């Protein structure tokens, strides 16, 4: 029986048996071979949920007896800047394992290790014999103990905040590999008084809301201030005795002048990237068209000639293109055309209407206000109109402006009713939205380029 | 039960009927309203499937019924060398040289093996039963033993029963041409010692225990002393997902990458060498260049993470895999 079945088996299935044996052998060989060949295995590592970078900025070391306040203040401003960026998580000073007393020596790495930091900043502020302030800082790599970057600045003591902003930018760049935006200012329309008799003044402040200065007295209504790339001038629209006009205002001297001498209303001005031209809208009958004026020759050029409302023009950072808002297709939409005029290409195709386009200083996005469904949303899209993303929506968000590095947008939100508008900032991911502190109601923010 | 009966039932026993109807209604309502959340199927790995017979499976897995479920490798016995047999002879020889007591008898025997030398080829031709020739040869030197010995050998063939493992054995044998060669190699040895060979009664038990070395199980590239049920995919030893996941998890704890601009797609790789204790053999060596400041800081953050999170706790049995590997840090779908 045994034998016969054995025999039968061997007669019937030798090939199958061999097949299996072969397969097993092959498998063994196959498993063995690549193992040694792939000695250097690639292991993909992907980050988990986004988390802000943990960093420690202890109070700066005071260089002298009277330097304590400034030393603490600088560290506070840096902490605040980095925290407000949403990209950093400054560690609570209560968790610091040591008090930095020697700015030149690296911190005790072992004691800081439990905090799992990505950077430690030490600094010193010293009032020099000549009365000027010297501020120094070092950014340490908490893993290797190496200094990653370090600088010293000397300035008049009253500019200590500016130094703190510059140091913030240095840390931002060292940690993220991108330019910062902290050493910049924002011009906006400060609003005060009851809603029916609101006083609107041009105001200037640091990007973090400090150092507010009022540029106009509030006798006339002002709108849409825009910074010149030179940082010394602002262009804006003002309702004077006659038609609203576009003005040029010098921050340093306080002088102002009317841009061009146009019949009718001119509005929504903006500088070209080189600061040499101003592009604006000019009302002509029921329509408005785009014009550009050369500030040196004072010559004006017409860019569009359509029976529609073309407005809110904005240059691309290289100055070669213009994006603007037009209702030539029915509803207001965003169009892009050459800086010399010509054919315009519509880039916004979503539901609702689009307005106030503004080109990112990085050149990658165009931000806009989108109206539809009873909401005013702030969004961005790529410059060809693709990849539209709404960053924040709700009632009456309007007027986005890009930070100098193109990573953050500032806009204003008007809840309506008796309350007035406030400034908000949001990063281009839409993740970190926060209110920008202003003395009163504020609208129409415009970010300056980096001061340095 | 006809419909009239049903109606009658309903009419006469209203209470019961409504009770049943209500219960059914409640149960049905519960079935549909409580199952609002659909079942979430767990993500599963792809498993390649071959259709083979049950018989084939047991052959391929070559597992033992009572084996350990978790065994990493298949049971695979070493195909013994014939040392024991030869050694006994050899040892006896060397010892005999000094003792020279009962030498005379063994001498004649050696001649027989010599005569049998020619034989091995025959068994080779008979091939399927390779072990037999071997067995027959060894028993020869000790005369008394041989009679008994062949029997155990013959018993082996008996092991060829329909039982699966046995069939596996059977299958294995034809597969192993080397055996005849071994026998051939072995045979020459006895002649060397033939003059010195001596019969030692004390060794009888050893001789009795001589068996043909055979391999007990088919599969398994490596030797493994533990019986197993067989590994499911047969690739358990190659399954390196576990240490990869462990490393990813551990290094991610320290990695705080800089927030990227929306469209950036950074990729940075390092060559990493680890010691057995999971510590870094040296600093991670970046692969390729970081062309932009952003890529630079991205790479710095990854490098910091690798260093900061060492030593790594990884399964020791895969040390070959993780002693030298290349972690590749990149953004997948995190940023939208």
Interface residues (C-beta under 8 A of the other chain):
Chain A: X2 X5 X6 X9 X16 X17 X20 X21 X23 X24 X27 X28 X29 X31 X32 X35 X39 X40 X41 X42 X43 X44 X45 X46 X47 X48 X49 X50 X51 X52 X53 X54 X87 X113 X116 X118 X141 X143 X144 X173 X174 X175 X176 X177 X178 X362 X364 X407 X428 X429
Chain B: X52 X56 X59 X60 X160 X161 X162 X167 X170 X171 X172 X175 X218 X219 X220 X221 X234 X235 X237 X238 X240 X244 X247 X248 X251 X252 X253 X254 X255 X256 X257 X258 X259 X261 X262 X263 X269 X271 X292 X293 X294 X295 X296 X297 X298 X300 X301 X302 X304 X307 X308 X320 X321 X322 X324 X325 X326 X327 X328 X329 X330 X331 X332 X334 X335 X336
